[in-house]
């Protein structure tokens, strides 16, 4: 099971076909919407599928439920060391939890900046973002959980990343300022942004009749950097924040069900599809957004995608790992909705933060 977007589905189908030709093992991939992908219980999927694509905040939950097979199997130490060395930012260690490796990164992503280079110049700082928002050029995906992802990015950029332990979620002053910064932009954009994810925002910018031309924070989708994918090509760059650091890490990893009757065969495919050779060739050529540095550094891969990888690499290298405890996923959804309600109602940032902080403590 993977997620329903060309970036998430097409490379899995292509690699499965190549794997069948190579080994005779048949793999069929199903897909769910991005919203389902972010919220559907992994345990339920693990009882239906041998292979599951997950993101790193799920690992505490899956460890607690015992629904995934650890991938740090004996005899494959050299392969894991190579994958760890090839990690883009913290992609590989984001799936390391409680002493085991629960997924292998096949897709690396974080919040970056995207814009229409034919319509606007990229802002250099948040003041520039706000100015473009006032002029009506900005889209900012705020559908849960993306508003919280921007909150995390902004606080971490101030030097106060979100806590991964029970306690205050973030430094109070940084948290209040981050909410104010998001609200500064939200006040000047269409209310429809509260129902948009980064795919919808990218689609809105790539249209012939686009009314918006900048997404200052949003998970990058390489598909939109490829000429011909949509009527207009998007340009991707590092986030318009000091040092381009602190972005909320995303991406996906391939995991194997603990209930699988074909565990060894599934693990073989997982290691193969995550390998440098496959990532920089078939995976990237099939519309994927590779999770291995060999692909991010490859000249041909970058040429085919408007230099997407090199132009956002600094942001990804400085990205931070979100909390991963059992209980975090429910918090992420609820906190995003609380943040959005507060901004829509123009509540004081301190009141919004107090509620989010309480919710975080209760998530433990």
C-alpha positions in Angstrom: 0.0 0.0 0.0 1.3 3.4 -0.9 -0.2 6.9 -1.5 -2.2 8.2 -4.4 0.0 10.6 -6.3 2.3 9.9 -9.3 5.3 10.5 -7.0 4.1 7.9 -4.5 2.5 5.3 -6.8 4.2 5.3 -10.2 7.8 4.4 -9.1 6.4 1.5 -6.9 4.6 0.0 -9.9 7.7 0.4 -12.1 10.0 -1.1 -9.6 7.6 -4.0 -8.9 7.5 -4.8 -12.6 11.3 -4.8 -12.8 11.5 -6.9 -9.6 9.2 -9.5 -11.1 11.4 -9.7 -14.2 14.5 -10.0 -12.0 13.2 -12.5 -9.4 9.9 -13.9 -10.5 8.3 -12.4 -7.4 5.0 -10.5 -8.2 4.1 -7.4 -6.2 0.9 -5.5 -6.7 0.6 -2.0 -5.3 -2.6 -0.3 -4.1 -2.9 3.3 -3.2 -4.8 5.6 -0.7 -5.3 9.4 -0.8 -2.7 11.5 0.8 -5.1 12.4 3.7 -5.7 8.7 4.3 -2.0 8.0 4.1 -1.3 10.4 6.9 -4.1 9.2 9.2 -5.1 5.6 8.4 -4.1 3.0 11.1 -0.9 1.3 10.0 -1.9 -1.9 12.0 -5.0 -2.3 9.8 -2.9 -1.9 6.7 -0.3 -4.4 8.0 -3.0 -7.0 8.3 -3.9 -6.6 4.7 -0.5 -5.9 2.9 3.0 -7.3 3.0 4.6 -4.0 2.1 3.5 -0.6 3.3 4.9 2.9 2.7 4.9 5.0 5.9 6.2 8.3 7.2 8.5 8.6 10.2 6.0 9.9 12.9 4.2 6.6 12.7 7.1 4.5 14.1 6.2 4.9 17.8 2.7 3.7 17.2 3.8 0.7 15.0 6.4 -0.3 17.6 3.7 -0.2 20.3 1.3 -2.3 18.2 4.0 -4.7 16.9 2.6 -4.5 13.4 5.8 -4.1 11.4 8.8 -6.3 11.0 12.2 -4.9 12.0 14.4 -4.5 8.9 17.8 -4.7 10.7 18.0 -8.4 9.9 21.3 -10.3 10.4 23.6 -10.5 7.3 22.6 -7.2 5.8 24.7 -4.9 7.9 26.8 -3.7 5.0 23.6 -2.8 3.0 22.2 -0.8 6.0 25.5 1.0 6.5 25.4 2.0 2.8 21.8 3.2 3.2 22.7 5.2 6.3 25.6 6.8 4.5 23.3 7.7 1.6 20.7 9.3 3.8 19.6 12.8 2.7 19.4 14.7 5.9 17.9 12.6 8.7 15.8 10.4 6.4 17.3 7.1 7.4 17.6 7.6 11.1 14.0 9.0 11.2 12.9 5.3 10.9 15.2 4.1 13.6 13.4 3.7 16.9 13.6 1.6 20.1 16.8 0.0 18.8 15.5 -1.2 15.4 15.1 0.0 11.8 11.4 0.0 10.9 11.5 1.3 7.4 14.1 2.2 4.7 13.9 5.6 3.1 12.7 5.6 -0.5 11.4 9.2 -0.7 13.1 12.3 0.8 11.1 15.5 1.4 10.7 18.4 3.7 9.0 21.8 3.6 10.6 23.9 0.9 9.7 27.0 -1.2 8.0 26.7 -4.6 7.2 29.5 -7.1 6.4 30.5 -10.6 9.7 32.0 -11.8 7.8 33.6 -14.8 5.5 35.5 -12.4 7.4 36.5 -9.3 10.9 36.7 -7.8 11.6 34.4 -4.9 11.5 36.3 -1.6 14.6 36.3 0.5 12.9 36.5 3.9 9.5 36.3 5.7 8.9 40.0 5.2 9.2 39.4 1.4 6.7 36.5 1.8 4.2 38.8 3.6 4.6 41.5 1.0 3.8 39.0 -1.8 0.8 37.7 0.3 -0.6 41.3 0.5 -0.3 41.5 -3.3 -2.3 38.4 -3.7 0.4 36.1 -5.0 0.8 33.6 -2.1 -0.7 30.2 -1.4 0.1 28.5 1.9 -1.3 24.9 2.4 -3.0 24.9 5.8 -5.1 21.7 5.7 -4.3 19.6 8.7 -1.5 18.6 9.4 0.3 21.2 7.1 -0.4 24.3 9.3 1.4 22.5 12.2 4.3 21.6 9.8 4.8 25.3 9.1 4.6 26.0 12.8 7.3 23.4 13.5 9.5 24.8 10.7 9.3 28.3 12.0 10.0 27.5 15.6 12.9 25.3 14.7 14.3 28.0 12.4 14.3 30.2 15.5 16.4 27.6 17.3 13.5 26.0 19.2 12.5 22.7 17.5 9.5 20.9 18.9 10.1 18.7 21.8 10.1 14.9 21.5 9.5 14.4 25.2 6.6 15.1 27.5 6.9 18.7 28.4 6.4 22.1 26.7 6.0 21.6 23.0 8.2 24.6 22.1 9.7 27.7 23.7 6.7 29.9 24.4 8.1 33.1 22.8 9.1 31.1 19.7 5.7 29.4 19.5 3.8 32.7 19.8 5.9 34.3 17.1 5.5 31.3 14.8 1.7 31.5 15.0 1.9 35.3 14.4 4.0 34.7 11.3 1.6 32.2 9.8 -1.3 34.4 10.7 0.4 37.4 9.0 0.2 35.4 5.7 -3.1 33.7 6.3 -4.8 37.1 6.7 -4.0 37.9 3.1 -4.7 34.7 1.3 -7.9 33.0 0.2 -9.8 31.1 2.9 -9.6 28.0 0.6 -6.0 27.6 1.7 -7.4 26.1 4.9 -8.6 23.2 2.8 -5.4 22.8 0.7 -2.5 20.4 1.0 0.8 21.0 -0.9 -0.5 19.0 -3.9 -3.5 21.3 -4.2 -1.3 24.4 -3.8 1.1 23.2 -6.4 -1.8 22.5 -8.8 -3.1 26.0 -8.2 0.3 27.6 -9.1 0.9 25.4 -12.2 -2.4 26.3 -14.0 -2.5 28.5 -17.1 -4.9 30.9 -15.2 -3.0 30.8 -11.9 -3.8 33.6 -9.5 -1.0 32.6 -7.1 2.7 32.2 -7.7 4.4 31.4 -4.4 4.2 28.7 -1.8 6.7 29.8 0.8 6.4 26.6 3.0 5.2 23.3 1.7 6.4 19.8 1.0 8.2 19.8 -2.3 6.8 17.6 -5.1 9.4 17.0 -7.8 6.6 16.2 -10.3 5.8 19.9 -10.6 9.4 20.7 -11.4 9.4 18.5 -14.5 8.6 20.2 -17.8 5.3 19.0 -19.3 3.8 17.5 -16.1 1.5 20.5 -15.8 0.8 23.5 -18.0 3.5 25.5 -16.1 6.7 24.3 -14.4 7.4 25.3 -10.8 10.7 26.3 -9.5 11.8 25.0 -6.1 14.2 26.6 -3.7 15.4 26.6 -0.1 13.0 28.0 2.5 13.0 31.9 2.8 14.2 31.7 6.4 17.7 32.3 8.0 20.1 29.5 7.0 17.3 27.5 5.5 17.3 25.4 8.6 14.6 23.8 10.8 12.1 22.6 8.2 9.8 19.8 9.3 11.1 16.5 7.7 8.7 14.5 5.6 9.3 11.8 3.0 8.5 8.1 3.2 10.0 4.8 3.9 9.2 1.3 2.8 8.1 -1.1 5.7 7.3 -4.8 5.9 4.3 -6.2 7.8 5.0 -8.3 10.9 2.0 -10.4 9.8 3.3 -11.1 6.3 3.5 -14.7 5.1 6.3 -13.6 2.7 8.5 -11.6 5.0 11.8 -12.5 3.6 10.7 -11.8 0.0 9.2 -8.5 1.0 12.4 -7.5 2.9 14.5 -8.4 -0.2 12.4 -6.0 -2.4 12.6 -3.2 0.3 16.4 -3.3 0.4 16.6 -3.4 -3.4 14.2 -0.5 -4.1 15.9 1.7 -1.4 19.4 1.0 -2.9 21.5 3.7 -4.5 21.5 2.1 -7.9 17.7 1.8 -8.2 17.0 5.1 -6.6 19.1 7.1 -9.0 17.8 5.2 -12.1 14.5 3.4 -12.3 12.9 5.0 -9.2 13.7 8.6 -10.3 12.9 7.9 -14.0 9.5 6.6 -13.0 8.4 9.8 -11.3 9.7 9.1 -7.8 11.3 11.6 -5.5 14.3 9.5 -4.3 15.4 9.1 -0.7 19.0 8.3 -1.5 21.8 10.9 -1.8 23.1 9.2 -4.9 20.0 10.4 -6.8 20.0 13.9 -5.2 23.6 14.4 -6.4 23.1 12.9 -9.9 23.4 15.3 -12.9 20.9 13.5 -15.0 18.3 13.3 -12.2 18.7 17.0 -11.5 18.6 17.9 -15.2 15.3 16.1 -15.7 13.7 18.0 -12.7 14.8 21.6 -13.1 17.6 21.1 -10.5 14.9 20.4 -7.8 17.3 18.3 -5.7 20.3 20.5 -5.6 18.2 23.7 -5.1 16.5 22.3 -2.0 19.2 20.1 -0.6 20.3 22.6 2.0 16.8 22.8 3.5 16.5 19.0 3.7 19.9 18.6 5.3 18.8 21.0 8.0 15.4 19.5 8.5 14.3 18.1 11.9 12.5 14.9 12.9 9.1 15.3 14.4 8.0 13.5 17.6 7.4 9.8 17.0 5.8 8.6 20.3 2.6 6.5 20.3 0.0 9.2 20.5 1.7 11.8 18.4 -0.3 11.2 15.2 -3.6 12.0 16.9 -2.0 15.1 18.4 -0.7 16.3 15.0 -4.2 16.2 13.5 -6.0 17.8 16.5 -3.3 20.5 17.0 -3.5 21.5 13.3 -7.2 21.9 13.6 -6.9 23.9 16.8 -4.3 26.2 15.2 -6.5 26.7 12.1 -9.6 27.5 14.2 -7.6 30.0 16.2 -6.3 31.8 13.1 -9.7 31.8 11.4 -11.2 33.4 14.6 -8.2 35.7 15.0 -7.6 34.5 18.6 -4.5 35.6 20.5 -1.5 33.5 19.6 -0.7 32.8 23.3 -4.2 31.3 23.8 -3.8 29.0 20.7 -0.3 27.9 21.9 -1.5 27.2 25.4 -4.1 24.8 24.0 -1.7 23.1 21.6 0.9 22.7 24.4 -1.8 21.1 26.7 -2.8 18.7 23.9 0.9 17.7 23.3 1.3 16.9 27.0 -1.8 14.8 27.0 -0.6 12.9 23.9 1.8 11.1 26.1 
